Amino acid sequence: LRERDATIHELLDADGRFTTFLQAVEVSQQTALLDEVNWQELLTVFAPTDDAFQAVEVETPGTLEAVLGNPEWALELVLHHVFTGEYDAEDLGQLDFLAARSGRLMPIQLAGNGSVVIGSSTVAEPDLYAHNGLVHVVGAVIRPPCVGWCAGRRCSRSWINFTCRPLPGIASTKPWWNAHNK
């Protein structure tokens, strides 16, 4: 029998720099998605490092605990970094947008040095191939572009709530936002 490459999950786990992302994968019950051996479709994962998550925690203390304590929020986070299909760096350089499994369109640009930028995160290490797709290491948690003001709401810079957040004094439709951002 022919040996197989590591799955995306195995590759991230063996690397050691993605423990927070893998914790979100586990909380959201998406381990099987990234560990699929008999895959039906290839995946591309933009994997934030533990340092990327630490930067989020410095920016907004308590956010990681809140997200990792809620399977729905963890699911949104994980699926925002997973894309159906295998897109290497060369492919990404030819695209303007890519749809995440979360349903959000992520803009793709090439930086002046030729590196790929997805959302607001630069790909630090491209094209780590796995049995069921490939991984691009990103140095920041991916955030979609902020569209500014919309319908009396300010664009959220929260890394999990990518919609518009209410202006002060206006209740949000996201209960977790109200609880976490009083």
N, C-alpha and C positions, 0 to 999 in steps of 0.2 A: 504494500500500500504506500502511496505517496504521502509524505508529510505535508501538513498544511501550515500556512502562516498563522500567527496569533490573530485572534479576533480583535476588533477595536477595543472591547472591554479589557481583554488580556493585555494588549499593548499599553493601554493607559495605566493599568494596574502595575505592570512590571516596571514602567518608567519611574513611578514614585512621585511625580510632580503634580498629579491630578487627583489627590485624595478628596478634596472638597467637591470637585465635579462628580467624582464617582459616588460620593455620599449622596449628592442630589439625585443621581441616577438610581441609586438603591431606594431612597425615600419615595421617589416617583414611580417605583416599580417598572423601570425601563431597562433593567439589566439584560433581560432576554433580547431586547432590541439591539443592543451593542455587542452581545455575545453570541449572536445567531451564527451557527456553523452551516446549517443548510439554508442559507439566505435565499430569499425570493428576489431581493433587490439590493444593490450596493448602496452604501451610505457615505456621506461626507460629514465629518464631525469637526467643528472648530472648537477645540478643547482649551478652555482657560486654565492656566496654571494656578496652583495654590497661591502664588504671589498675586495673581490677578484678583482672586477672591479676597485676599488680605487688603488690597487697595480699596475694594468696595467697603469692607468693614471699617477701615480708617475713615472713609468718606461719610458713611452712614452707620454708626455703631448700632449693633443689634440686628441688622438686616439679615445676616447669614443665619443667625439662630431662628429668626422668624420664618425665613424661607425653608430652611431645612426641617423645621418643625411642622410644616404644612405640605402634605403630598401634592395638592393642587398647584401651589406656587412653585414647588420644586419641579413639577411636570412642565409648567410653562417655561421655566428656566432651561431645563434640559432640551426640550423640543425646539427652543429658540436657537440652539447651537447645533442641531442635527438637520441634515438636508438629504432628501432622497436623490440618489444618483451619486456617481463618483466623479468629482470635479478636482482635477489636479491644478496646480498653480497656473499652468499655461491655459487651461480651460477658463479659469476664473478671470484671467486677464482679458478674455474676449467677451465677458458678460458685463451688463450694467446692473442687473438685479438677480437675486436667487431667492426662491421661496423656501423658508424654513418649515420644518414639520409642525411648528406652532401656528402656521398659516400666515406669518408675517413676511413681507417682501423685504429683503435686506439689500441695500445698495452696495455695489462693489466698485472700487476704484483702484487705480495703480498710483502708488506714491511716487514722488520724484526719484527715489532710489530703485524703483521697479518692484518694490514689495506690494503685496495685495493688502488692501484695507477693506474689511467687511463691516458694515455698520460704522462703528467708531473704533474698531479694533484692528490693529495691524497683525498680519500673520508673521510670527517670529520664526517659525520652522515649518516650511511647507512639505507636503507629500510624504507622510509617514504611512506606507502602505500596510494594510491588514487583509486578512482573509475575506472580510465582508465589507471592505471599502477602504477609506483612507482618512487620516487625521491631519489637520493643520493646527499647530500649536499657536494659540493667540495669547498675547501678553496682557489682555484686558478682557473683562466680561463684555460681550458684544452688546452694544446699545444701538438701536436704530436712530436715524436722524431725528432731531427735535424739529417739529414743524412750527414752533412758536405758539402764538395764541390761537385758540379755537373756541368759538361759542361761549365766551366768557370764562374760559378755563386756561390755565397756564400749562404748557407742555411739561410733562413729568420728566425729571432727570433720574427718577428712581430706576434702578437697573432691572426691576421685575415688572413694574407697571409702566408699560410703554405707551400708554394712552395719555390723554390730557388729564391733569389733576385739577381739582377745584381750586378756585381762588380762595383765600382765607375767608372763613365764614360760610362757605358753601359745602354742604355735605357731599361726600363721594358716594358713588354707587358701589365702590369696592370696600366691603367691610374691613378687610385687612388694612387698607390704607388709613381709614379713620382710626383704627386701634393702634397702629404703629406710628402715625404722624400727627399726634395731637398737638 
